[in-house]
Amino acid sequence: MLQLYSPSEVSGLTLLSVVDLLQLGVPQTFSVDYKNDCFRKDGEEFRYISGSIHYNRIPRAYWKDRLLKMYMAGLNAIQTYVPWNFHEPSPDRYNFSGDRDLEHFLQLAQDIGLLVVLRPGPYICGEWDMGGLPAWLLHKKDIVLRSSDPDYIAAVDKWMGTLLPMLKPFLYQNGGPIITVQVENEYGSYFACDYNYLRHLTSLFRSHLGNDVVLFTTDGAGAGYLKCGTLQGVYATVDFGPGGNVSAAFDAQRQAEPHGPLVNSEFYTGWLDHWGERHSTVSTAIVAKSLNEILAIGASVNLYMFIGGTNFGYWNGANTPYAPQPTSYDYDAPLTEAGDLTDKYFAIQDVIKLIPEGPVLPSTPKYAYGAVPMKKLHTVVDALDILSFSGPVKSIYPLTFIEMNQPFGFVLYQTKLPVDCSKPTPLSSPLNGVHDRAYVSVDGVAAGILERDKALTINVTGKAGSQVDILVENMGRVNYGKDINDFKGLVSNLTLGADILTGWEVYSLSIDQAVSQGLLWEMGSRVAGTPPPSPLSVPSFYGGTFVIPDGIPDLPQDTYIQFPDWRKVRFYLFFFFKEIVIVYNVTDLHLLCDDETGVLGQVWINGFNLGRYWPARGPQITLYVPASILSTAVPNNVTVLELEGDPCTPGPCTVEFTNTPVLNATVKSDHKHQRALFHKEDLL
């Protein structure tokens, strides 16, 4: 008879295994029973019900809260990725501290009574920048990622030689919580189809983790995916979403694994978002119905995601045709981005019907701190001395981010107009080489925006010798499909008219370091007088502070930041100029406009990079602010890099802290087609 342990039973069994079984000399075991089509845990038939949680998307201060809520939902396991680039930002420089303390996260899971399904990559996808692969791999321009390319393999071997020995003590056989380990990720969806690569990874994992650990693969529930994604000796599992034919999906797994447990490694509770597309939602009723069907046939299942979390900083990925994901990774999951309980949470809990004893943890409280006045600090160009510690690199042709040894953020390119452009002259990226968005100004006046796949030409004017500043933003590397070798910056030449622009000075910008050290505030304001009316403004920094009362109990609390008066449309009528404030969508007044100013940029609080805001494109309007980065002891600093608008000219401007998230503002997709839920081939 199938034995499905409740979380309380799992907790007891885990402790029993560690304390009693090991003392008795009886090893813990976890294996695949091909004869009886099941997993076996310590000799007993077993199946897991797990949920995905990415520690890299949740502040360490909230790991325990989120894991406990998953435990109280009736789960007996969790699943998590290990993003390589999160831990090795540059070659041989490793970081496993603070929010990157993987060992602490695994220990917390075990202490709570949750087993762990681990997905260490090296490629993870996960809507994470470059699918978790470090950008420094691209120093070899022609490297074939996720293949037997010798340079790629050498880097993988070195990384896994650091990671896997760290994980070995956490294997279930060694008294830890890890019951299974995935080899690569959805490899059947990748073009390379390199079996030697999979064989090498399997041997690598075995050499570090031993022969007893259950290794598995995950691929879409179709023969085409399983063909290149599976390997003999590594247990093949599938992934599929709700609303489909459960039996048919598992029939696909049976083509690769005629015997053994049925496993859905990614049962989608929601779906991912892109800027400019509607927020994805999936019916609670459909999720509950399909989950019930999966459990009724005795399959193991992982709910992806159980909590999505946040793409803080620059960590979001992108799909193709180029479509970056927003800062929020809420995913319409049972637990919200901020860890709040939803109707979907309780519906899933009711389906599992194995609720442990004890109260369900409440949603974390939220507080609306209100409006914070902001002032303009400096333009990016004015602040170059403190933003670019290394100074300019001179080059005939533009250099990429990788050539500048900068993986994320922004790079500034400067050159001169070689000829007079008294009439509007096209500045173009004929090979679509702006990756991903470029903010162009001439002699300090904003001229326009070049954007990957969307805006390849703008018109500029100026005299010969006028300075051209082009601030290029990396909006996230492609994380899925054949284009994950996604170079950033000006990756091909720009032309002025018919001529290639040459003679560049390229600045690597350490904006995060300058913000965290308070350098933008220390240098004082250098803002010039009011600029002439323009539909665009040069990229500039803004700052403000707010104090959280220390006399009110339970503060600080989580909050959300929004930009209520930063969405403006300027229009001209004869010699009369007026500003119209539009909250989200431009009205028919846009017919009178020369152009519209979007609001787009990056925001930091107390030096912590919350991520990108882009309410003009949507659907996300607010950004989640965890209480762990706020202070009641000292004033809290808010720093904003606004790339398109000039919200503080001519009057005052504010950002606002609210207790209510807005992730689903209505937008109209600017992509050629709407993406289908659960169809990953639609993301290629």
N, C-alpha and C positions, 0 to 999 in steps of 0.2 A: 504494500500500500504506500502511496506517495506521502511523504512527510514534509509538510510546509510549516517551518518554524515561525512562530510569532516573534516580533522584536524582543519581547521580554525573555522568550525561550532562547533566542539567539544569544542574548546578553549572558544568560546563565550558562549556556553551552560554551561560549567563548571563555568565560572565566573558569569553568570546569576544565576545559581543555588545557588552559595555561597552568592552573594550579594543581589539578589532580592528575590528569593524564600524563603530563610530562614528568611529574614526580613518580608516577608508577612506571615510567619508562615506556608508556604507550604513545606513539607519535600521533599528531593530528594529521589527518589525510583529507584530501579533496581530489576527486578524480571523475573521469567520464566512464560511465558504465554503458558500453555499447550493446551488451546483451539485453539489458532491461530498459534501454532508452531513457536514461536519467543521469543526473549527477549523483555522486555519493560523497557525503561528508561524514568523516569518522565512521565509515561503513554503512551509514544509514542513507536511504533514498532522500534526495533533497532537491528543492528548486528555490531559486531566488526571485524576489520581486524588488528591484532596485530602482533608484532614481539618479539621474545625472545632476551633478553639482560641480562647477568649475571653481576650485579654490582661487584661481587666478582672477576671477571676476567678482570676488567678495572680499571685503576687508577682513583681515585676520580676526579682528575684534568680534566679528559676527559669525565666524565659522561654527562655533558651538551652538548658537541659536538656530542656525539653519539646519544643522545636522540633527538636533533634537526634534525640530518640527518634522523632519523627514521620518525619523524614528517613530514619532507619535502618529504619523499617517498610516503606519502599519508596514512600512518597508523593513526588510531585513538586510538590505545591502545598499550601497551607493556605487555610482560609477563616476570616474573622473579621468580627464586627460592630464598629461604632463607636457606643457608647451616648452619645447627646447629653447626657443628664443627668449622666453621669460626668465630662464635660469642661466643662460650663457650669452649675454648681450654682445660680447666680443670674444674672439678665440682665447680659450684658456682662462677666462675671467668668469667665475661661477658665483651665483648668488642664490643661497637657500635660506635667507634670513627674513624676518618680518613677514610680510604678506606672501613671501615665496618659501616659507618654511614647510615644505612638503612633509617632512617627517612628523612635525607637530600635527598637521592636518590628519595624517593617517592614524596617529595615536589617538587623537580625539574621536575619530570614527570608531575605533576599537573600544575605547572607554565607554562610549555610548551604547555599544552593542551592535554596531553595523559592520557587516562584511564589506569588502571592497573589490570591485571589478576595475582593474587598472588598465589605462590605455596610454602607454608611454611613447607611442609613435614609432619612429622619429617624426613622421608626418601625422598630424591630427585633424586637419580641416577645422572644424569647430567654429567657423566664422571668425577665426582669429588670424591676425596678420600673417600672411604667407603660410597659412596652415600650420603654424608653430615652428616652421623652419627658420633659422636665423638668416637675416639678410646678408650677413658677411659671407655666406656661401657664394654669393654672386660676384665676389671678387674675381672668380674664374668665369668670364663672361659666357662661355659656351658650355658651362656645366649642365649635365642632364640630371636634374633632381629626381629623387625616388627611383634610382636605377643603379646599375653596377658601375657607374662612372667612378674611376679610382679615387678621384679627389673627394667626391661625395662620400664614398664608402669610408675613406680614411677619417673624415670628420665625424661620421656616424659612429664608427668604432671608438673613437676617443670620447665622444659624449656618452655613449652607452657604457663605456668603461668607467665613467664617473657615476652615472645615475644608477645602473642596475645593482652594483654592490651595495649602494645605499638602501635599495629597496629589498634586498634579499632577506634581512631580518624581519621584514613585515609580511613575508609570505605565510600563508596559513600553516604550511608544514613546519614552519619555524616558530609558531606561536603567535603570528601576527594576523591581520584581518584580510590580506589579499588572497582571494580564492582563484582568480583567473587573470591572465595578462594578455592583452591584445598585441599582435604583431602587425605593425603598420596600421593603415586605416583605409577601408573602402578602396583597396588597390585595384579592384576590378573596374573602377570608374576612371582609371588613369590610362593614358595612351601607351605607356611604355611596355606593359605586360611582360615584365622581366622576371622570370621564375628564378633565375640565379640570384637576383636581388632578394627575393623572399627567402630563398634557401640560406643565403648569407645571414639575414636577420635572425632566422630561426636558430641557426647554429650559434650566433652571437648571444641570443637570449639564453639558450641552453647552457652555454659555457659560463655565464654569470649567475644564472638562477637555478641551475640544476635540471635534472630530467623529470622530476616529480611535478613541477608546476604545470597547470593546464594552460596551454597557449591556445589562442583562438584568433580567428579573423572575422571581420564584419563586412558585408557587402549588401547591395540592394537585392531585393527578393526577385531575382530574374536570372535566367541561365547566362545571359550575356555578361552580367556583373560577376557571377561566381566563376566563370571560366578563367579569368586572369587574376582573381582575388584570392583563390584558395590554393592550399598546398598540402600534400599528404603529410600527416603527422601533426597538423595544426587544425584544431576543431573549427569548422566553418559555421558561422551564424549569419543571420540576415537582419535587415532592418526594414520596417514599413510602418506607415501611419494608420490612423483610425479611419473607419468608413469603408474599407475594402473587404475583400474576401480573405479571411484569416487562414482558412484551410489551404487556399491556393498559394498564399505567400509561403506557408511552411512547406508546401509541396516543392517549392524551389529549393529550400534548404535540403530537403530529402534527396534531391538530385546530387548534391555534393556529399551529404552525410546520410546514407541509407539508415543508419542506426545511431543512437545517442539522443540526448535531450533536445527538444525543440527550444530554440532561443531566438527571441527578437531583441537584439542589442540596442536598437533605437526605435522605440515606439513613441511617435511624435505627439506630444501633448499640445503643441502649438507649432509655430513656424517662425522663420527669421524675417527680418525687415530690411528694407533698403531706403535710403534717402529718396524722397520723391515718389514713394509708393505708399499705399495704404498700410496701416498697421495690421499685421496678420492676427487673426483670431480663429480659434477652432472650437466648435460647439462642445460644451461640457458633456451633453447627453451622448454625442457620438463617441467621445473619448471613453466615457464610462462603459458604453455598450461594447465597443471593440475590446477594451481591457477585460471585461467580463468573459468574452469569447476566448481570449488568449488563456486566461486562467482556467477556464472550464476544461480545456484539453490538456492541462497539466504542464504547459510551457513555462519556461523561465522568461522574464521580461525585464527590460530596463526602460523606464519612462524618461524620454529625452525631450525637453528638459523637465526636471522637477522644480528647479529654480534656475533661472537664467543668469541674473546678475547684471554687471555693467562692464562695458568696454572703456574703462578709465584710460586716460592718457591718449595714446595713439594706437591702441591695440586692436581696433576693429579690422576686420578683413573686408573683402570685396569679391563680387562675382563678375562674370562677363556675359554680354557686353558690359563694360565697366560700370559697376553699380556698388558703391561702398555701403557698408552697413552703418547704422547710427550708433550713437554712444550707448543707448539702452539695449540690453540683450534680454529684455523681459520675457520674450518668447511666448507670451500668453500662457505661462506655465502655472502649475498649481500654487506655487509660492511666487509672489511678484518679485520684481527686481529688488525691492526693499525688504523682501522676506515676509510680506503680508499674506495671511490666509485668504484664499478665494473660495468661491463656490465649487470650483473644480477640485480643490484640495479635499473638501469634505465629500464630494461625490466619489473620488478615488478611494478615500478612506472607507466609505461605505461599501465599495466593491470588494476591497481586500478583506474587510471584516475581521481583521486581526489587530484591533486597537489595543495597545498596551495600557496597563493601569497608570493612572496619573492624569493630571490636567493637561489640556492642549495649550501650548504656549501661545500667548496673544500676539497679534501684530505689533511691531515696534511703534511706539508713539511718534507722531510727527508734530512739528511746531512751525507756525508761520511767523518768521522773524520780521516780515514786512519789507518795506522799501529801503534800499541802501543808495544814497546819493553817490554818483560816480563823477570823476573828473578826468579829463584827458591828460595823459602823462607825456607821451612822446610818440612820434612816428617810428616805425621800424628803422628807417634810414637814419633818423636822428640819433637812435640809440645803438648804432652799429658798434661803437667802441666797447660797449659792455656786453653786447650780444655775441660778438664774434671774437673770442679770446685769441684765436690763431691768426686773425687778419685775413686779407684776401689772397686767393691763389689765382695767378694770371695764366690765362690759357687762350689760345687762338680760337678754339671752339668750346662750347659749354661743357661742363663736367657733370656727371650724374651724382646723386647722393652717395652712392657706393664709392665712387672715385674720390669723393670728399670725406670718406670715412664717417658719414653721418647716416644712420639707418632711418630715423624718424623726423617728424616735424617739418621745418622750413629751411630752405636755402635761398639766399639772395644772389641774383645775377645782375651785374652792371656792365653796360657798354655805352658807346656814344653813337648818336646818329651820324652816319658817314656823309650824309648829304642833306641839303635843305629839303624839308618836307612842308612847304608852305600850304600845299593842298593835302587833304587826307590821303595817306599812303598806306597800303596794306602791310601790316606786320603779321606774318603767318607762320604756322607750324605745318608745312605741307605733308610731312610724314606722320602727323598725329603724334608728335613727340613730346607734348606737354603731359607729364605724369606727376600731378593729376590736375592741378588748377593753378593758374599763374595770374598774379595781380600786377598789371603793367602801369607804370607811370613815367612821364617825361618831364624832366625838370621839376619834380615834386608835385605834379598835377596828375591825378588818376586818369588813365587813358582807356582802360577796358580790361576785360578778363578773357583769357584763353582757357578752355576746359577740354579735357580729354574726351574724345568722341563727339563733342557737342559744339564747341566754338573754336575753330581752328584759325580764324582770322579776325583781327580788329583793325581799325584805321587809326593812325597816329599822325600828329603834326608836330613840328619843331624845327629849329635851326640846326645846321650842321654843327656837331660838337655837343648838342644837348645830351644830358645824361638820361639814359634809359635804365630804370630800376624794374626788375622782374622778380617778385617774391613768389617762389614756387612751393606749393603745399603738397605733401604726401598725405593722401586721404585714405590710405590703407592698401596693403598689397592683396592681390588676388589670392584667395585661400583654397580654391577648388578648381580642378580641371587642368588643362595642359598649359595654361598661362601663369603658373605660380612663380615662374622666374620673372618677377615683375619689377623692373628697374624704375627708379624714381628720379624726378628732376626734369631738366631739359635733356631728353635722351636722344634727340636728333636736332639738327640745326634749325634756327629760325631764319626767315628771309624778310627783308625789307624791300617791297616791290619784287624785283626779279633777282636780287642779290642776297647772298648769304651774309648774315651778320657775323662779324669776327671781333677779336680783341676784347675778351671778357675778363672781368674780375669776379671771382666766385667766392661768396662768404658762407662758411658753415656757421649756423646760428645755434648757440646753446641757450635757447630761450628758457627752458625749464630750470637750468642752473641759475640763470640771472634772476628769474622770478623767485626761486626758493631762497636765494641769498638776499633778496630785497634790493637788488641793485637798481631796479627801475625807479624805485622811490627815492633812493639815496642821491641820485644824480640831479634831482630837482626837475621841475617842469621846464621844457624848452619849446613849448608850443607857441607857434607864431600867431599872428592875428587871424581874424576870421577869414577863411578861404572864400573864393567866389562860389556862388551856388553851382553845384555839380551833382549829377545823379550818382556819382561814385566818389569815394574818398580813398586816400592812400591808407594802407594797413597801419593801425595805430593801437597803442596800449591805453587802457583806461584803468583807474583804480578807485577803490573805496574801502571803507572799514565799517564794521558794526560791532556793537558790544552786546553780549548775551548776559542778561541779569544773573548774578550769582545768588540772589536771594530767593529765586523761584526753584522749588524742588524739581528734581529729575531733568534738569537741563544740563548740558545740551541734548537735544533730540534731533533725530533725522529731519531733513527738510528737502525742499526742491527749489532750484533757482530757475527763474525765467526772465525774459527780457521784454517786458510789456510795452515800453515806449521806444524800442529800438527798431521796430519795423516801420519804416517811413517810405512814402512815395513822394517825390518832388516833381512838380510840373510847372511849366511856364506859360503865361498868357500875356502876350505883348511884353511890357516891361514889369509886370507884376509877378512876384514870386511868393509862393505860399507852401507850407508843409501840410500834408495830410497824413494823419497817423492811421495806418491800417493794422489791425490786430494780427490776422493770419492771411487772409486772401485779398488780393487786389480787386477792387470793384471796377465798374466801368470807367472810373476816372483815369485808368491807365491809358485810355484812348487819347488823353490829352498830354501824356507824358513823353518826354524825350527818351526816358529810360526809367527803370525802377531800381531802387537800391535794396538789395537783399541784406539780411543780417546773418552773418556767418563768422564764426571764429572759435577760439579756444578759451577756456576759463579755468582759472586756478583759485583755490581757496587755501590760504595759509601755505602756499607753495605746492599744494597737492593738485595735480592735473586731473580735473574732473572729466575732461573730454571735449568733444566738439559740439557746438550748438548750431542749429540751422533751421530755425522756425520758419524762415521764408520758403524752404523746400519741404519741410515736414517729413514724416508725420509727427516726429518727436518735438515737443515744445519745451518741456521742463527737463532739467538734469537732476538726477538723484544726488543728494549731498548726505553722506553718512555722518552720524554724530561723532564718530571716532576722529574726524579731522577738525572738529570745531573745538573752541576753547571758551571757558567762562572766566579764565584768569587774566587774559589779555585781549585786546581788540582783535577781531578776525579780519584779515586782509582779503579782499577780492580783487583779482587782477584779470582783466579781459583783453585779449588780442582780437579786435574787430577788424575784419579784413575788407569789408566792402562799404559799410555805412559810416556816418559821422554823427552818432546820436546826440552828442553833447554840444553840437553847434547848430544854431546859435544859442540855444537855451540849455538848462540843466537836464540831466538824464539820471535814471535809476535802474538798478536791477531789483528784482523782488524775490523774496523767499516765501514760499507758500507751503501749505501742508497737503496739497493735492497734486498728484502727477497728471500730466497731459501727454499721452503717448500716441494718441489716435486722432490728431487733427486731420480733417478731411483734406486730402491732396489729390491732384490729378497726376497720374504717372506720366513722366516725360520719357519713358522707355518705349521701345518699339512694340513690346508685347507684355502682357501681364503674366507674371510667373505663376505656375500652378503649385498648390500646396503639395508637399511631400515628393515632388518630382525633381530629384537632384540633377537629372540630365538637363533640366531647364535652366540650370545655373551655369552651364558651360559657356 
